[in-house]
């Protein structure tokens, strides 16, 4: 699981540096970029070796027969478990750790931003999150022929944490919450949630 997160972060880093360089020639002329590409190449080789390892096929024989249609049903069940069972139980943690990030974003920003731009960013991020979750759950359902054990929620929690942190920061940065009374309510809610987490 950690390797998947590192691989994703590495890929995003290369895409960012390539976009920043504006051309492939400029990107390759940078010594740091060449080192990153070489490291990424060996990372890819290691990933291929893991995929073709004989143990994968031996373990796959222990699972029931794979059915693509059943995988979609199991994926839908995974989403139901996530939004109806898992997330509601974590609301108190979301309040405890998202509200301080809102105020960090609020303190950095000097002027209110465009609400329409905020909505567009959040919409794109939400689509990207749901797409990643769908692909992840679908792969788990297809390989394991079940919704998967609780330990797979580590990756889901990681994605949700990144998503909620960015959204919370943007809420503060774009100054979506203007009223001082709402800020006071959020402060008190965050304080209560923080004490509840500690208890």
C-alpha atoms as one frame of an Amber mdcrd trajectory, in Angstrom:
protein
   0.000   0.000   0.000   2.820   2.386   0.844   4.470   1.623  -2.497   1.267
   2.597  -4.322   1.144   5.943  -2.497   4.836   6.628  -3.189   4.402   5.651
  -6.839   1.400   7.964  -7.223   3.218  10.863  -5.526   6.303  10.250  -7.693
   4.210  10.252 -10.880   2.476  13.499  -9.917   5.861  15.068  -9.129   7.231
  14.163 -12.576   4.098  15.480 -14.294   4.366  18.729 -12.329   8.049  19.212
 -13.196   7.411  18.364 -16.857   4.565  20.882 -17.003   6.747  23.474 -15.277
   9.563  22.913 -17.800   7.125  23.577 -20.706   9.134  21.371 -23.083  10.631
  17.877 -23.009  14.091  19.192 -23.965  14.157  21.709 -21.111  12.896  19.034
 -18.745  15.610  16.545 -19.743  18.426  19.124 -19.605  17.777  19.543 -15.891
  20.074  17.225 -13.897  17.537  16.696 -11.094  14.851  15.727 -13.612  17.159
  13.178 -15.252  17.877  11.613 -11.867  14.155  11.503 -11.091  13.398   9.803
 -14.422  16.139   7.203 -13.875  14.834   6.482 -10.371  11.282   6.270 -11.769
  12.505   3.817 -14.427  13.946   1.458 -11.788  10.783   1.913  -9.712   8.774
   0.779 -12.732  10.996  -2.278 -13.196  10.529  -3.210  -9.537   6.760  -2.835
  -9.936   6.752  -5.123 -13.000   8.770  -7.743 -11.090   6.193  -7.637  -8.290
   3.383  -8.095 -10.823   4.923 -11.111 -12.559   6.103 -12.820  -9.358   4.926
 -16.472  -9.218   3.431 -15.956  -5.766   0.749 -13.694  -7.241  -0.579 -16.505
  -9.428  -0.430 -19.055  -6.604  -2.387 -16.718  -4.334  -4.866 -15.945  -7.128
  -5.723 -19.655  -7.390  -6.975 -19.530  -3.788  -9.666 -16.954  -4.606 -13.043
 -17.831  -6.151 -13.585 -17.401  -9.879 -13.525 -13.770 -11.019 -16.756 -12.260
 -12.394 -16.545  -8.705 -13.841 -20.260  -7.972 -13.266 -20.043  -9.117  -9.653
 -17.071  -6.791  -9.189 -19.306  -3.776  -9.964 -21.859  -4.974  -7.406 -19.140
  -5.373  -4.776 -17.801  -1.914  -5.672 -21.250  -0.422  -5.079 -21.397  -2.192
  -1.702 -17.982  -0.757  -0.832 -19.243   2.774  -1.521 -22.297   2.140   0.653
 -20.078   0.936   3.502 -17.810   3.944   3.055 -20.492   6.663   3.051 -23.037
   5.102   5.412 -20.867   3.254   7.918 -17.270   4.472   7.804 -17.520   8.244
   7.241 -20.305   8.945   9.792 -18.164   7.358  12.501 -15.288   9.689  11.577
 -17.217  12.985  11.560 -15.843  14.007  14.944 -12.273  13.546  13.664 -13.076
  15.506  10.507 -14.353  18.410  12.642 -11.365  18.230  14.956  -8.737  18.450
  12.242 -10.425  20.329   9.378 -11.496  23.449  11.267  -7.918  24.478  12.226
  -6.939  24.098   8.559  -9.823  26.407   7.600  -8.434  29.105   9.864  -4.921
  28.591   8.494  -6.231  29.207   4.982  -8.243  32.171   6.249  -5.206  33.752
   7.899  -3.056  33.386   4.766  -5.621  34.938   2.404  -6.009  38.721   2.489
  -9.003  39.132   0.174 -12.112  36.984  -0.476 -11.792  34.813  -3.555 -14.319
  33.893  -6.219 -16.924  31.452  -4.943 -17.426  30.140  -8.483 -13.722  29.339
  -8.740 -13.887  27.606  -5.367 -16.847  25.509  -6.516 -15.043  24.585  -9.744
 -11.912  23.429  -7.887 -13.920  21.406  -5.358 -16.014  19.878  -8.159 -12.927
  18.733 -10.057 -11.314  17.404  -6.890 -14.498  15.516  -5.980 -14.683  13.916
  -9.422 -11.000  12.924  -9.192 -11.507  11.476  -5.689 -14.579   9.457  -6.662
 -12.808   8.174  -9.780  -9.768   7.028  -7.765 -12.010   5.374  -5.161 -14.051
   3.645  -7.867 -10.956   2.267  -9.628  -9.428   1.185  -6.303 -12.579  -0.557
  -5.043 -13.176  -2.162  -8.442  -9.667  -3.631  -8.513 -10.025  -4.939  -4.947
 -13.429  -6.451  -5.752 -12.155  -8.105  -8.931  -8.990  -9.542  -7.368 -10.399
 -10.619  -3.987 -14.015 -11.290  -5.089 -15.201  -9.446  -1.967 -15.341  -5.896
  -0.620 -11.929  -6.398   0.954 -10.603  -6.434   4.530 -10.571  -3.407   6.830
  -6.856  -2.770   6.222  -7.550  -1.540   2.679  -9.224   1.493   4.243  -5.723
   2.848   4.876  -5.458   3.985   1.251  -9.055   5.265   1.289  -8.366   7.204
   4.483  -5.222   8.656   2.925  -7.161   9.931  -0.109  -9.967  11.330   2.038
  -7.489  13.044   4.349  -5.751  14.768   1.442  -9.098  15.756  -0.089 -10.585
  17.139   3.139  -7.383  18.984   4.042  -7.282  20.768   0.684 -11.011  21.566
   0.751 -10.748  22.889   4.316  -7.800  25.076   3.364  -9.669  26.417   0.317
 -12.746  27.212   2.437 -10.556  29.427   4.588  -8.444  30.777   1.717 -11.469
  31.841  -0.343 -13.145  33.132   2.846 -16.322  31.147   2.223 -17.310  31.692
   5.863 -17.698  35.448   6.388 -19.833  35.766   9.508 -17.985  36.045  12.805
 -20.758  34.108  14.530 -20.183  31.138  12.232 -16.475  31.324  13.003 -17.232
  31.247  16.724 -19.467  28.213  16.260 -16.732  26.458  14.305 -14.160  27.276
  16.982 -16.349  25.830  19.721 -17.230  22.791  17.641 -13.576  22.159  16.874
 -12.655  22.553  20.556 -15.333  20.082  21.679 -14.345  17.636  18.943 -10.667
  17.909  19.892 -11.406  17.122  23.543 -13.626  14.216  22.463 -10.801  12.792
  20.356  -8.388  13.066  23.295 -10.855  11.309  25.570
